[in-house]
Amino acid sequence: MDQTQNQTYERLLSLCNDVVKCYRTDLTVHDRNLLKNFKRRFLHFSGSTGTNLFPLLGSDDYPGKNEIIPYLFSHATRWEIVDDTYSMVRAMKESNRQDLILYFDGEEFQKITQKEAESIFYNHMQVLFEEWKKQ
């Protein structure tokens, strides 16, 4: 993990550390490992029972135009993967991940609402879809 990525993780840890009571490895292991190789924007949801981190990936990070890949317990296209991720972001309001919602813009963390998180991901999704339609 380079210095910038380590600083990002340390800032995330300092913001979420007191929120997460159970399943702390979500924060201390999984989120840390995700951020080792990731230098982009992301949404982060924290609750007393763990965290969820949603990277805002670029269009090239998804499968190709007509490619179907193994995904979770099935197979999916890039469209289905993005749509499924948006569904998971929206589902955070029903899970215990509402105590702290953060948006990392690549530089700074911002505390946001569920509605703002959904809007950020929706807008990101629309940009991806527009790019893919041109291919």
Backbone bond lengths (Angstrom), bond angles and torsions (degrees), N, CA, C in turn:
res aa  C-N    CA-C-N  psi(-1)  N-CA   C-N-CA  omega(-1)  CA-C   N-CA-C  phi
1 M - - - 1.449 - - 1.529 107.08 -
2 D 1.337 116.64 123.77 1.461 118.34 179.57 1.537 109.95 -75.69
3 Q 1.318 115.69 172.40 1.463 121.22 -174.43 1.530 112.13 -58.09
4 T 1.335 116.92 -44.03 1.463 120.40 -179.17 1.520 110.91 -63.34
5 Q 1.338 116.55 -45.38 1.463 119.76 179.67 1.525 110.39 -64.75
6 N 1.329 116.89 -39.56 1.449 120.84 178.30 1.530 110.47 -63.69
7 Q 1.326 117.43 -40.92 1.462 120.91 177.86 1.525 110.68 -64.26
8 T 1.327 116.92 -39.54 1.466 120.43 177.54 1.516 110.13 -61.31
9 Y 1.329 116.12 -46.32 1.462 118.84 179.62 1.535 110.64 -64.33
10 E 1.307 117.79 -43.55 1.469 120.53 -179.21 1.528 110.98 -61.69
11 R 1.333 117.01 -38.65 1.477 119.92 176.72 1.522 110.33 -66.04
12 L 1.341 116.64 -42.74 1.464 120.66 177.74 1.524 109.88 -60.62
13 L 1.316 116.91 -46.90 1.461 121.47 179.75 1.525 111.01 -58.65
14 S 1.319 117.12 -43.64 1.464 119.75 -178.89 1.529 111.88 -65.57
15 L 1.317 117.72 -31.94 1.463 121.00 179.52 1.527 112.48 -76.68
16 C 1.339 116.71 -34.62 1.469 121.19 -170.88 1.520 114.52 -103.88
17 N 1.292 117.08 -14.68 1.464 121.22 -170.00 1.521 113.21 -53.76
18 D 1.308 118.15 -42.77 1.461 120.96 -177.73 1.529 113.59 -79.22
19 V 1.311 116.51 -15.46 1.463 120.99 -178.07 1.528 111.18 -80.37
20 V 1.326 116.82 -43.53 1.466 122.57 -172.67 1.527 109.54 -82.58
21 K 1.329 115.60 116.55 1.469 121.23 -178.63 1.531 111.85 -103.73
22 C 1.312 117.05 -40.73 1.469 122.79 -179.37 1.533 108.46 -117.59
23 Y 1.313 116.12 159.33 1.470 121.68 -178.27 1.528 110.29 53.59
24 R 1.315 115.18 44.35 1.461 121.17 -178.06 1.525 112.64 -61.47
25 T 1.339 117.33 -23.30 1.470 118.55 178.90 1.524 111.62 -64.83
26 D 1.342 117.96 -19.70 1.472 118.99 171.26 1.529 109.12 -53.02
27 L 1.325 115.65 -45.01 1.463 122.14 -176.94 1.528 112.35 -84.91
28 T 1.318 116.50 -45.80 1.463 119.84 -170.96 1.525 114.45 -83.14
29 V 1.325 117.42 -20.78 1.469 120.36 179.76 1.528 110.78 -117.05
30 H 1.322 116.95 -60.38 1.466 120.64 -171.72 1.525 112.83 -66.56
31 D 1.329 117.10 -49.40 1.475 119.14 179.08 1.525 110.64 -63.40
32 R 1.321 116.39 -40.24 1.462 119.65 178.59 1.531 110.66 -60.56
33 N 1.339 116.75 -45.17 1.470 120.43 179.70 1.523 111.79 -64.86
34 L 1.320 117.32 -39.35 1.464 119.98 177.67 1.521 111.86 -61.77
35 L 1.317 115.71 -38.62 1.467 119.84 -176.52 1.524 113.16 -79.72
36 K 1.326 118.02 -9.81 1.469 120.72 178.28 1.525 111.69 -60.14
37 N 1.312 116.09 -39.65 1.463 120.89 -174.48 1.517 112.94 -116.21
38 F 1.306 116.37 17.44 1.453 119.12 -173.32 1.517 110.36 -124.42
39 K 1.328 116.16 125.58 1.475 120.37 -176.99 1.526 111.81 -124.12
40 R 1.315 116.51 25.69 1.458 119.79 -176.60 1.514 111.78 -113.65
41 R 1.314 113.13 -174.63 1.464 121.11 178.61 1.535 109.79 -71.29
42 F 1.342 115.61 153.50 1.462 119.11 175.43 1.523 110.34 -158.75
43 L 1.324 114.10 161.36 1.461 122.86 172.09 1.522 106.94 -105.48
44 H 1.311 116.48 141.59 1.465 120.52 -179.48 1.520 109.19 -134.92
45 F 1.318 115.64 125.95 1.459 122.79 -179.48 1.523 108.33 -113.53
46 S 1.316 117.15 129.48 1.471 122.05 178.49 1.518 109.55 -125.14
47 G 1.321 114.09 141.00 1.451 121.08 173.78 1.512 108.54 -145.25
48 S 1.294 116.81 178.53 1.461 119.65 -177.99 1.525 111.58 -63.29
49 T 1.326 117.21 -22.98 1.468 120.52 -178.09 1.524 113.43 -108.04
50 G 1.319 117.78 31.15 1.465 119.21 172.68 1.508 113.79 123.22
51 T 1.345 115.01 -166.61 1.461 121.73 -176.40 1.523 111.03 -135.49
52 N 1.311 114.66 163.02 1.468 123.45 168.74 1.514 107.42 -136.33
53 L 1.325 116.70 131.50 1.453 122.41 178.93 1.531 107.81 -118.72
54 F 1.324 116.17 127.06 1.464 122.27 -179.10 1.525 109.43 -118.83
55 P 1.340 118.11 101.13 1.460 120.65 176.81 1.527 110.63 -66.69
56 L 1.310 116.63 143.05 1.464 121.41 174.32 1.524 106.00 -96.37
57 L 1.319 114.25 88.18 1.461 122.08 -173.30 1.521 111.94 -75.13
58 G 1.309 114.93 155.76 1.455 120.85 174.71 1.517 110.98 -81.19
59 S 1.309 117.84 163.83 1.468 121.19 -176.84 1.528 112.29 -61.09
60 D 1.324 117.25 -31.17 1.466 120.45 179.66 1.522 113.12 -75.25
61 D 1.317 117.50 -10.49 1.466 120.80 178.95 1.525 112.57 -83.27
62 Y 1.316 116.60 -6.54 1.457 121.94 179.90 1.520 109.94 -101.40
63 P 1.336 117.03 166.78 1.469 119.68 178.15 1.525 111.68 -58.11
64 G 1.311 116.02 162.89 1.460 122.29 179.69 1.515 112.66 -67.00
65 K 1.328 114.54 177.48 1.466 123.69 -171.58 1.535 113.71 -48.90
66 N 1.293 118.92 -53.42 1.471 121.39 -177.21 1.519 112.43 -112.27
67 E 1.308 116.09 18.13 1.458 120.94 -175.52 1.525 111.29 -83.05
68 I 1.317 115.07 138.29 1.461 123.20 174.32 1.521 105.96 -118.04
69 I 1.326 116.15 126.05 1.461 119.80 -176.37 1.532 110.76 -122.63
70 P 1.345 116.61 159.55 1.467 118.38 172.47 1.529 108.87 -60.44
71 Y 1.318 115.50 135.05 1.470 120.80 -177.64 1.514 108.42 -149.00
72 L 1.306 115.17 121.36 1.459 122.49 -176.87 1.532 108.71 52.28
73 F 1.325 118.88 -114.83 1.454 120.93 -177.29 1.521 112.29 -107.72
74 S 1.324 116.24 20.80 1.455 120.51 -176.61 1.526 108.72 -151.65
75 H 1.336 115.29 -142.10 1.463 122.95 176.39 1.525 107.65 -137.11
76 A 1.337 116.04 156.08 1.468 118.28 -177.22 1.521 110.99 -156.61
77 T 1.330 113.99 157.07 1.457 122.03 170.89 1.526 108.31 -89.75
78 R 1.305 116.47 171.52 1.465 119.47 178.45 1.527 111.29 -62.17
79 W 1.326 116.98 -36.36 1.470 121.34 179.02 1.526 109.82 -61.11
80 E 1.331 115.50 -44.74 1.467 120.17 -178.28 1.531 111.79 -67.65
81 I 1.320 117.06 -36.28 1.462 120.85 179.36 1.527 110.07 -64.45
82 V 1.328 116.63 -45.85 1.472 119.95 -179.82 1.527 110.35 -65.98
83 D 1.314 117.02 -43.40 1.463 120.27 179.19 1.531 111.07 -62.72
84 D 1.327 116.75 -40.43 1.455 121.02 178.08 1.529 110.80 -64.28
85 T 1.325 116.93 -40.79 1.462 120.48 178.63 1.527 110.59 -63.69
86 Y 1.331 116.83 -40.98 1.463 120.27 176.72 1.530 110.61 -61.34
87 S 1.326 116.61 -39.54 1.469 120.09 176.63 1.519 111.17 -62.06
88 M 1.332 116.69 -38.73 1.466 119.97 178.70 1.534 111.18 -67.67
89 V 1.329 116.86 -39.68 1.465 120.01 177.07 1.529 109.40 -60.46
90 R 1.338 116.48 -45.48 1.467 119.71 179.15 1.522 111.72 -64.63
91 A 1.332 117.83 -32.31 1.468 121.92 -177.97 1.523 112.96 -72.75
92 M 1.299 117.21 -12.42 1.469 119.44 179.86 1.527 111.47 -60.23
93 K 1.327 117.43 -25.73 1.472 119.48 179.99 1.532 111.55 -70.09
94 E 1.338 117.47 -21.51 1.463 120.63 177.05 1.529 112.16 -93.81
95 S 1.304 116.78 -12.97 1.469 119.75 -179.94 1.519 108.88 -97.09
96 N 1.281 115.36 175.68 1.467 119.07 179.99 1.523 109.32 -90.21
97 R 1.328 116.71 57.44 1.455 121.51 -179.84 1.532 109.91 -128.45
98 Q 1.311 116.49 33.98 1.459 121.39 -174.39 1.523 114.25 -105.08
99 D 1.323 117.53 -2.67 1.460 118.83 -175.39 1.522 112.76 -67.67
100 L 1.322 116.50 -36.21 1.457 121.14 179.82 1.525 108.84 -149.76
101 I 1.326 116.12 121.47 1.462 121.49 177.08 1.516 107.17 -117.93
102 L 1.333 114.97 126.41 1.458 121.06 -177.46 1.520 110.78 -122.42
103 Y 1.318 114.33 146.93 1.464 121.88 170.64 1.519 106.59 -119.06
104 F 1.337 116.14 124.01 1.457 120.82 174.60 1.520 107.22 -102.70
105 D 1.327 117.12 117.58 1.468 122.02 -174.65 1.526 113.49 -90.08
106 G 1.325 116.14 9.99 1.454 121.01 -177.37 1.512 111.93 103.00
107 E 1.337 115.16 -15.80 1.468 121.54 179.90 1.527 111.65 -129.20
108 E 1.318 115.64 -49.63 1.467 121.39 -172.47 1.526 111.17 -130.46
109 F 1.324 114.82 157.12 1.459 121.60 172.66 1.517 108.97 -93.69
110 Q 1.329 115.14 141.40 1.462 121.31 174.45 1.522 108.14 -127.79
111 K 1.319 117.39 133.41 1.458 120.74 172.38 1.514 107.15 -77.25
112 I 1.327 115.83 129.33 1.461 120.98 -177.00 1.524 109.91 -133.26
113 T 1.324 115.39 172.73 1.463 121.92 177.26 1.533 109.81 -95.34
114 Q 1.318 115.34 168.33 1.465 120.84 175.44 1.525 109.97 -57.92
115 K 1.308 116.15 -45.40 1.468 120.78 -179.32 1.535 110.79 -60.11
116 E 1.324 117.07 -42.00 1.468 120.60 178.16 1.534 111.18 -66.03
117 A 1.338 117.05 -38.59 1.470 120.51 177.75 1.521 110.48 -62.57
118 E 1.317 116.43 -44.24 1.461 120.25 178.47 1.526 110.52 -62.23
119 S 1.306 117.15 -41.12 1.461 121.69 179.89 1.534 111.34 -65.80
120 I 1.320 116.95 -42.80 1.470 120.36 178.47 1.517 110.11 -60.37
121 F 1.340 117.10 -46.81 1.462 118.39 -178.77 1.524 111.25 -69.27
122 Y 1.316 117.38 -39.56 1.468 120.47 178.85 1.536 110.50 -59.63
123 N 1.314 117.09 -46.56 1.468 120.60 178.99 1.525 111.24 -62.99
124 H 1.319 116.60 -40.36 1.470 121.00 176.25 1.529 110.32 -61.20
125 M 1.318 115.85 -44.01 1.459 121.89 179.43 1.529 110.92 -61.09
126 Q 1.313 117.55 -41.11 1.460 120.79 -179.73 1.527 111.40 -64.94
127 V 1.332 117.31 -37.71 1.466 121.12 176.72 1.530 109.54 -62.65
128 L 1.337 116.66 -45.67 1.473 120.20 177.93 1.518 110.95 -59.04
129 F 1.326 116.73 -48.13 1.460 120.81 -177.47 1.525 111.56 -61.51
130 E 1.322 117.07 -40.43 1.469 120.14 177.83 1.529 111.30 -63.36
131 E 1.323 116.70 -41.48 1.469 120.28 177.14 1.515 110.74 -62.30
132 W 1.315 116.69 -44.13 1.468 121.02 -177.05 1.521 111.87 -68.78
133 K 1.324 117.77 -33.33 1.460 120.68 179.26 1.524 110.76 -64.77
134 K 1.321 117.81 -27.62 1.461 122.10 -179.26 1.519 112.83 -78.19
135 Q 1.320 117.04 -13.40 1.465 120.85 -177.93 1.510 111.90 -81.46
